[in-house]
Amino acid sequence: MNSAIPQPLQMWVNLSGPAKVIAEVRRRLEARGAVSGDINVSLSDAERREIGKLLGLKWVTSGKNVTVAALEKALAARSTTLLLLAQSLGSLDDHRADRARKAAARQEELEAAADTLMAVGVPEHVARWFIKLRRRPKPGTGALHSHMQQVASVWTQLPEAEEQPLSLAVFAAATTDDPHALDKDTDLGRAVALLIAAVTLHQAEPTADLATRIAPSAITASETWRSLWESRGIVCDQVSSVVLCLNLPLVGAAPAAILATAAASCGEPIWLTHRSLTGHWAPEAGLRTVYVCENPAIVEAAADRYGADSAPVVCTYGWPSSAALTLLQGLEQAGVQLLVRADDDAAGQKITAKLLTHTPDAGMWRYRLRDVGPSDTTKEYEEQVLQHLLADLKRLDGA
């Protein structure tokens, strides 16, 4: 104990009651750098009497709490202070400085993590939202920045729009040396899928509130998971990637040829998987034109009205899947004229542009490509022009 503290005080501070009070004083000094007001500690009658040796009998019988002011006054009369008395029991840790250092380290890592994402083209608004999401590693230890470096590495290697789709396992192996590194049950896979969702929404609606529009917990829902990866040219598996067809007779040994031709014979819409399109297939001789839409309602209405007499229709069911792109590219390469369209909104314009990237010889079906900016509010859904579309689908020439 500090020899500057009078011997009677050194003995007093070791008593049970005073020890409780000084321990609380030290705790506050370490946490806040200062202490004031009441010192609220639980004291027995014996412990109050021990403290009363410094504060006096009047305080003991008053029932009042110990106060900093009373302690300082009593200690001043003994030529010391509460701080010196607290320090006499050992050096005080500066928890404020520790917190400040940790806060600075957290902020520094947050900035580094955001910079890492922005460096690979992620918009700043998205990057700053993304790094603070729950389930992200906490900043300050280096784990968050390391995680974002992994995400950024995968992000830079996503296929370009004109490239052929590839499987998620193959992509994961190529980017991380682990074919399962981007599976649904991995932090990295969920993070990249979530970033795809956020960037896609931001590009379509720059002022959108990401916090209310994107639910991280819903990212792994089967249809959402598949469509997010396929929007960037990655196929999760060949059986969940599908395309809807009506009256599309095909020939060849691929399962799709058998299925599509059987369905066309009775005018029944059918879903073809990417897997069923593996192997040899081609359009039946005489198939010259195929109409391409976005919404299943168009296919269903055509089947209801015309049945087997409807012109051939392919429906992307939203963003074109690998199955849809495989089918449409195969048809175009075989000489079939594709006439494409989607809803006339921001998403539909992107869908149509994507189709034209993969089938550059396609024409428009009652549709016009246009630039869609943040202020664009034009919306015309396919169901609103259904009667015009059905009129086009009435087959007159058997093609």
Buried (B, 14 or more C-beta within 10 A) or exposed (E): BEEEBEEEBBEBBEBEBBBBBBBBBBBBBBBEEEBEEEBEBEBEEEBBBBBBBBBEEEBBEEEEEBBBEBBBEBBEEBEBEBBBBBBBBEEBEBBBEEEEEEEEBBEEBBBBBBBBBBEBEBBEBBBBBBBBBEEBBEBBEEBBBBBBBBBBBBBEEBEEEEEEBBBBBEBBBEBBEEBEBBBBEBBBBBBBBBBBBBBBBBBBEEEBEBEEEBEBEEBBEEEBBBBBBBBBBBBBBBEBBBBBBBBBBBBBEBBBBBBBBEBBEEBBBBBBBBBBBEEEBBBBEEBBBBBBBBBBBBBBBBBEEBEBBBBBBBBBBBBBBBBBBBBBBBBBEEEBBBBBBBBBBBBBBBBBEBBBBBBEEBEEBBBEEEEBEEEEEEEEBBEEBBEEBBEBBEBEEEE
